[in-house]
């Protein structure tokens, strides 16, 4: 039985699969699935592998690629980015690759 003391360890391959399924898992109504998902994310935040991931500041999705704004904000998609920064603002911040705002992946 899962509870708040359940420890979950996952491989990077499993984590990648969970990230791909994250949107679908979030729709599941089962409290057990929600507890498992939250425990996985909690454990990952303290794992060494977590430096390969970022949490989207808009939708909270774990991602291995996305937009960095001023080296401190992370967005997984254009949709999330544009909730906070317009395309024009991003272009100014990007500054032809010379600024601290850009798209990248953390592999």
GIQUILIN-V173643 format. One line per field, one symbol per residue. ss: DSSP state (@ for helix, = for strand, . for the rest). A space follows every 50 residues. Layout:
BEGIN
ss: ???
END
This chain:
BEGIN
ss: ...........@@@@@@@@@@@@@@@@...@@@@@@@@@@@@@@@..@@@ @@.==......==.=====...===..@@@@.....@@@@@@@@@@@... .====..
END
